[in-house]
Each structure stands twice: as structure tokens, then as C-alpha cells.
């Protein structure tokens, strides 16, 4: 009896290509040959210790390795300074092909796309789960955790090809509603089983009305599914994304798209037109509610940045709600660009001055407070609203602090008002 083979999803095609195979399908065990390998500063000491114990001081493919200092950019302790020395020593000893230390790159889940290192159709290994941001540009990033040591030593590691879920977006977001609002809403739908997706070790592929989302918005939409267990997120690259990638590409690339008859574990669709700005209540990004349900809650601490909302467009959106205004006297607002390039661009076009005039504190490009508040922590009993990737208890320091999440617009407007507000009620200060 003959059987008809289904087509492949884009992530499956990308994985197959890196394995030198004609096709793969969900459940296959394969050994990809990655286009790039990334390791972040917070993982380097532990990985170095493992490799040293094994007597390994040469990497399998050092030219593919990107080492990034983004978690602890400001050394706030002797321990952090020591870790920085270990990172620099490891980069030298291992002859790492591309090392981006403090002040040279920014957030590892952001600047490689801006610099043309991470391109549509690529596959890479990373120790950190938010490598799912690669899907924003039409690539695939795969988290290894401590197994990144094996990748560095051998050049690869086994993976099981994940199942893929397809979410079709219909309609357009209303004015004043942003990608982070949609991401939080999707998290809420999944947690309440109104969207019956099991994201655990799956790839979530977006389809439908995607032209409205630029690269920064797509990056923002990668965050919530990742926090809920997705192993990957994927957007078919638009012409805008491809043009942007070609303008900076350091090598040739080929975009990859899913076959019309690709096999998905499940498909669903949601409408966007009626969506309101969302705020995630303390305890998880999935605890999202319309901002009207929490409007008026006082705020002490605010943060705009992270690998979910640190691109130039994210900060430019926040500036629209701050120009000519001052941050409320009781509030401290930290702004952390996702890349050094964004920092320079903010300075060149005057947006940095707007932020400074408003009373914001600008921190170096990187994770900022999102790295468990190694900078910009919060005290007991205080309230924070931020664009961090998640908000579990203790994320910013004190365990009894209340941590809310919102879009860059909601965070900026709330910092100015001194309490959580619907950004649409405040209005943009500039067009």
C-alpha cells in the first residue's frame, strides 16, 4: 500500500539542510551542523570548568562561535568582575571566532540579526532559551543549556525534531496596541486552554496577517511562547525582513518557507482587531488582562528593554509617550537598548536626549534588570511595570514586590503617570 508523504515545515527544512538530509519529520533524532554557536557570559565559567575537567582546550569549530557579554555588563561586585576575566580568558584560549565583550555588541538575542550574522534560513545552537528570537528573522535557534559544552567540543549535539503548531493571525492591531500586548494575550489564551496548544518542546509558527509586524514586533512576539515552553518560534520572512537582512548580510542566505501541505500537530487562528493593551499580573506572562483591570495601581519602578523589547523601534515607541513630559517623581525608569548600534542611533537622532530630559536612566546594551536585577533591583513592597520577558516572584529582587509586564508604550505611559495606565488614555506626546 502506497503512502503519500506530507510536505515539511520551514523549521524542518532548515534542520534537514543542516543535517545534510533530504527531509526530516517531528520525532527524528538528528545531529545538526550549525551555522553558528552562541554562548553567553553567564554560562562561560561553568562550561569552561566542564571542558577543563575533560582536558579540552580546543573548540571543534571556533570560527562559528559567537561569545557574548550581555548578562552582566556592569560589574556590580567582585564576583562579576572575576567572571568577566574568566570570559575574556576563555575567549582567548578557545580562539573564539567572534567575541563581543562589554560595549561591543549588546544583547546576544538581538544584535546578531542587526549585524547580519544571523540570517533567514540559518540554524544555530545557543545555551539560552530566548534564542527563539531567531524565528523573527526566519531562522531557527536551538537551546542547549549546559549541553552547549558538548557542541563547543564536538561541533554538534543530538536533537529531536520538534512538532510544529501553526497560529494564523487575522485582522490588524488597533492603534495603541502592540506586539507585546498580542504576545501576552496569546499566553493568556494558552494558559486558559482557549487556545488548545501544548507549547512544550514545540515550534510555534505564525501565519496570516504578518505584514503589519516589523522585525522588532516579531522579536516581541517570540517572547511569551518561549516563556510558556515553546522550543522555537518561526515567522516566514516578509519582503521587508528580507530587504533588511540583505542590507547587512555578512554572507549569502536563502529564506525558507513551509510547504502548503506541511504537517502541523495542530492549527488555530485568532482575531486581532478587538485586542486591547494587556498587562501581565505578577506571577507569569500568561496572567494577562486588559490594562483597564489594573489601571491606577501605583508604580515605583519601570524598565524598558530585554531581548523582547530592546530594539530601536521598541524604545522609539516608548519615547512617543514621553517627549516633553517628565517621569513621575516617585518612579525610577531604566532604559536598556538591545544593542550598541541602537544606543548610537538613539543618540544620533535625538531620542536619547528625550529620554534623559524625561528623567530616565540609560544603562548599557544587554539584559539589564531582566537578568535577575543584577542592576536596577526593586525593594520590598514596591511595584514594577516592565517589558522584561517574565515576572515571577523575586525576579527583580524582593520576593514580595509586585511585578507587572506591559508593552513599551504601556510602561512609558505608566512611568510618566506614576501608576499603571492605558497608553491610549495618555496619548502620544509626539507623532
C-alpha positions in Angstrom: 0.0 0.0 0.0 1.5 3.4 -1.0 1.5 6.3 1.3 1.7 10.0 0.4 4.4 12.0 2.1 3.4 15.3 3.5 5.4 18.5 2.9 7.7 19.9 5.5 7.5 23.0 7.7 10.1 25.7 7.3 11.9 24.7 10.6 12.0 21.1 9.4 13.6 22.2 6.1 16.2 24.2 7.9 17.1 21.4 10.3 17.2 18.9 7.3 19.6 21.2 5.5 22.0 21.5 8.4 22.0 17.7 8.7 22.7 17.1 5.0 19.3 15.3 4.7 16.6 15.5 2.1 13.9 15.6 4.8 13.2 15.2 8.5 10.0 15.0 10.4 8.9 15.5 14.0 10.4 12.9 16.3 13.5 12.2 14.3 16.8 12.2 16.2 19.4 14.2 14.2 22.8 15.8 14.6 22.7 19.3 13.0 25.9 21.0 11.8 25.0 24.5 12.9 25.7 27.7 11.1 26.6 29.4 14.3 27.1 28.6 18.0 26.4 31.2 20.7 27.4 31.2 24.4 26.6 34.0 26.8 28.8 35.3 29.6 26.8 33.8 32.4 27.3 30.3 31.1 31.0 30.6 30.2 32.6 29.8 33.7 30.6 26.6 34.1 31.2 25.4 30.6 34.9 26.2 30.9 35.1 24.2 34.1 33.5 21.2 32.4 35.8 21.4 29.4 38.9 21.9 31.6 38.0 18.8 33.6 37.8 16.9 30.4 41.1 18.3 29.2 39.5 20.1 26.2 41.1 23.4 25.3 40.4 23.5 21.6 36.9 24.0 20.2 35.7 21.9 17.2 34.7 24.9 15.1 35.9 28.1 16.8 35.2 30.2 13.7 31.5 29.5 14.2 31.4 30.5 17.8 29.9 33.8 19.0 30.6 34.7 22.6 28.6 37.5 24.1 28.8 39.6 27.3 25.2 40.6 27.8 24.0 39.3 31.2 26.5 41.2 33.5 27.6 44.2 31.5 28.1 46.5 34.6 30.2 44.8 37.2 28.4 45.5 40.4 30.5 43.1 42.5 33.9 41.5 42.7 32.4 38.2 41.6 31.1 39.8 38.4 34.5 41.3 37.7 36.1 37.9 38.2 33.5 36.3 35.9 34.4 38.9 33.3 38.0 37.9 33.5 37.1 34.3 33.1 35.1 35.1 30.0 37.9 37.1 28.3 40.4 34.4 29.2 38.2 31.7 27.7 37.6 33.6 24.5 41.4 33.9 24.1 42.2 30.4 25.0 39.5 28.9 22.8 40.3 31.2 19.9 36.7 32.2 19.6 35.9 33.5 16.2 33.6 36.4 17.3 33.8 37.7 20.8 31.6 40.7 21.8 32.7 41.9 25.2 31.2 44.8 27.2 30.4 47.7 24.9 30.9 45.8 21.6 27.7 44.1 20.7 24.8 44.2 23.1 22.2 41.5 23.7 23.1 38.2 22.0 19.4 37.6 21.1 19.3 41.0 19.3 22.4 42.4 17.7 23.4 39.3 15.5 20.2 40.0 13.4 21.1 43.7 13.2 24.7 43.0 12.2 23.9 40.4 9.5 25.4 37.4 11.4 22.0 35.7 11.9 20.1 35.5 8.7 16.9 33.9 7.3 17.3 30.1 6.8 20.1 29.7 9.3 20.3 27.2 12.2 22.3 27.8 15.4 22.8 26.4 18.9 22.7 28.7 22.0 22.8 28.0 25.7 19.9 30.3 26.4 16.2 29.6 25.6 15.5 33.1 24.1 17.4 32.0 21.0 13.9 31.6 19.8 14.2 35.2 18.7 15.9 33.8 15.6 12.4 32.9 14.4 11.7 36.6 14.0 14.0 36.7 11.0 13.1 33.3 9.7 15.9 31.3 11.3 15.9 28.6 13.9 17.8 28.8 17.2 18.0 25.7 19.5 18.7 25.9 23.2 21.3 23.6 24.6 21.7 24.8 28.2 24.9 23.2 29.6 25.0 20.8 26.7 26.5 23.8 24.8 29.8 22.4 26.2 29.4 19.3 24.0 28.6 21.5 21.0 31.7 23.5 21.5 33.8 20.4 21.9 32.4 18.3 19.1 30.6 20.8 16.8 27.2 19.3 17.3 24.7 17.6 19.6 21.7 15.4 19.1 18.3 16.9 18.9 14.8 15.6 18.4 13.0 17.4 15.7 10.1 19.2 17.4 6.5 19.2 16.4 5.2 22.4 14.9 2.0 24.3 15.7 0.5 26.9 13.3 -1.2 30.1 14.5 -2.9 32.2 11.9 -3.4 35.9 12.8 -6.4 37.6 11.3 -7.1 41.4 11.1 -4.8 44.2 12.3 -3.9 45.5 15.8 -5.7 48.7 16.7 -3.8 52.0 17.2 -2.1 51.9 20.6 -1.9 48.1 20.8 1.4 46.5 20.2 3.1 43.1 19.6 3.9 42.6 23.3 0.2 43.0 24.0 -0.6 40.3 21.5 2.1 38.0 22.9 0.7 38.4 26.4 -2.8 37.7 25.1 -1.6 34.6 23.4 0.0 33.4 26.6 -3.3 34.0 28.4 -5.3 32.1 25.8 -2.9 29.1 26.0 -2.9 29.1 29.8 -6.7 29.2 29.9 -6.9 26.5 27.2 -8.9 28.8 25.0 -6.1 28.2 22.5 -5.5 24.5 22.9 -1.8 24.4 22.1 0.7 22.4 24.1 3.8 24.6 23.6 6.2 22.3 25.4 9.1 21.3 23.1 7.1 22.6 20.1 7.8 25.3 17.5 5.1 27.9 17.1 4.8 29.1 13.5 2.9 32.3 12.8 0.9 32.8 9.6 -1.7 35.2 8.3 -1.7 39.0 8.7 2.0 39.3 9.4 2.9 42.3 7.1 2.0 44.6 10.0 4.8 43.3 12.1 8.4 44.6 11.6 11.4 42.8 12.9 11.2 44.3 16.4 7.5 43.4 16.7 8.3 39.8 15.6 11.0 39.6 18.2 8.5 40.8 20.8 6.1 38.0 19.7 8.7 35.4 20.2 9.0 36.0 24.0 5.7 34.8 25.6 5.6 31.5 23.8 9.2 30.9 24.8 8.3 31.5 28.5 5.5 29.0 28.2 7.7 26.2 27.0 8.0 26.7 23.2 11.3 25.5 21.9 11.1 27.7 18.8 9.0 30.4 17.2 9.0 31.0 13.5 7.9 33.7 11.1 8.0 33.3 7.3 10.3 36.3 6.4 8.4 39.1 4.6 9.9 41.2 1.8 10.6 43.9 4.4 12.5 41.4 6.6 14.5 40.1 3.6 15.4 43.6 2.4 16.7 44.5 5.9 18.7 41.2 6.1 20.2 41.8 2.6 21.3 45.3 3.6 23.5 43.9 6.4 24.2 40.3 5.5 27.7 39.0 6.1 27.1 36.0 3.8 24.7 34.7 1.3 21.4 33.3 2.6 18.2 31.7 1.4 14.8 32.2 3.0 12.8 29.1 3.8 9.1 28.7 3.8 6.7 25.9 4.8 5.1 23.7 2.2 1.4 24.3 1.6 0.8 20.7 2.7 3.2 20.7 5.7 2.3 18.5 8.6 1.4 20.5 11.7 0.4 19.0 15.1 -2.4 21.5 15.4 -3.6 24.7 13.7 -5.6 27.6 15.1 -6.5 31.2 14.3 -7.2 34.3 16.4 -8.6 37.7 15.5 -6.6 40.9 16.4 -8.9 43.8 15.8 -10.6 43.9 19.2 -7.5 43.3 21.3 -6.8 45.9 24.0 -3.5 46.8 25.6 -2.6 44.0 28.0 -0.8 43.9 31.4 0.5 40.6 32.8 -0.2 40.3 36.5 2.5 39.2 38.9 3.5 35.6 38.6 3.8 35.0 34.9 3.4 36.5 31.4 0.4 34.2 30.9 -1.5 36.2 33.6 -2.5 38.8 31.1 -5.6 41.0 31.5 -6.8 44.2 29.8 -4.9 47.2 31.2 -8.2 48.6 32.4 -8.4 46.0 35.1 -5.2 47.2 36.8 -5.2 50.9 35.8 -4.5 53.2 38.7 -2.1 50.9 40.6 0.8 53.0 41.7 4.3 52.3 40.3 7.7 52.7 41.8 10.0 51.0 39.3 9.9 50.7 35.5 12.1 49.1 32.9 12.1 49.2 29.1 14.4 46.7 27.4 15.2 42.9 27.4 15.6 40.6 24.5 11.8 41.0 23.9 11.6 44.8 23.7 15.0 46.3 23.4 15.2 47.1 19.7 15.3 50.7 18.4 11.6 50.6 17.4 10.6 49.5 20.9 12.4 52.4 22.5 11.2 54.8 19.9 7.6 53.8 20.6 8.2 54.5 24.3 9.7 57.9 23.5 6.5 58.8 21.8 4.7 58.7 25.1 7.4 60.6 27.0 8.5 63.6 24.8 8.0 66.8 26.6 6.9 65.0 29.8 8.7 64.0 33.0 8.7 60.6 34.7 6.6 60.8 37.9 8.6 61.9 40.9 8.2 58.5 42.7 9.2 56.4 39.7 12.7 55.3 38.5 12.7 54.2 34.9 15.6 52.2 33.5 16.0 52.0 29.7 18.3 49.3 28.2 18.9 49.2 24.5 19.3 45.8 22.9 22.4 46.7 21.0 25.2 49.2 20.9 24.0 50.1 17.5 20.6 51.1 19.0 22.4 53.2 21.6 24.3 55.1 19.0 21.2 55.5 16.9 19.2 56.9 19.8 22.0 59.4 20.4 22.2 60.4 16.8 18.5 61.1 16.2 17.9 62.9 19.5 15.8 60.2 21.2 18.4 59.7 23.9 18.0 63.3 24.8 14.3 63.0 25.1 14.7 60.1 27.5 17.3 62.0 29.6 15.1 65.0 29.7 12.2 62.9 30.9 14.4 61.6 33.8 15.1 58.0 32.5 18.3 56.2 33.5 20.0 54.7 30.5 22.0 51.5 31.0 24.5 49.8 28.7 23.1 47.5 26.0 22.4 44.0 27.3 20.0 42.2 29.5 19.8 45.0 32.2 17.4 44.3 35.1 16.0 41.3 33.2 19.0 39.3 34.3 17.5 38.8 37.8 18.1 42.5 38.6 21.9 42.5 38.8 21.3 46.1 38.1 18.1 48.2 38.9 16.6 46.0 41.6 13.4 46.6 43.5 12.8 46.9 47.2 10.3 45.0 49.4 6.7 46.2 48.8 7.5 48.1 45.7 5.7 47.8 42.4 7.3 47.5 39.0 6.0 47.5 35.4 8.4 46.5 32.7 9.0 44.8 29.4 11.0 42.0 30.9 10.5 38.6 29.5 8.7 37.3 32.6 7.7 38.3 36.1 8.0 35.5 38.6 8.3 36.4 42.3 11.7 37.7 43.1 12.8 38.4 39.5 13.8 41.9 40.4 15.0 41.3 43.9 12.5 41.4 46.8 10.1 38.4 46.7 7.2 40.4 48.0 7.5 43.1 45.3 4.7 43.2 42.7 5.9 42.8 39.1 3.7 43.7 36.1 4.5 43.4 32.4 3.4 45.6 29.6 4.3 46.9 26.2 7.0 49.6 25.8 4.1 52.1 25.3 2.3 51.0 28.5 5.5 51.0 30.6 6.5 54.5 29.3 3.0 56.0 29.8 2.8 54.4 33.3 6.2 55.8 34.3 5.0 59.3 33.4 1.7 58.9 35.1 3.1 57.3 38.3 0.6 54.5 38.0 -0.4 51.8 35.5 -2.4 53.4 32.7 -3.8 52.6 29.3 -1.3 54.4 26.9 -4.2 55.3 24.7 -5.7 57.4 27.5 -2.5 59.4 27.8 -1.9 59.8 24.1 1.3 60.1 22.2 3.4 63.2 23.1 4.8 63.2 19.6 3.6 61.9 16.3 
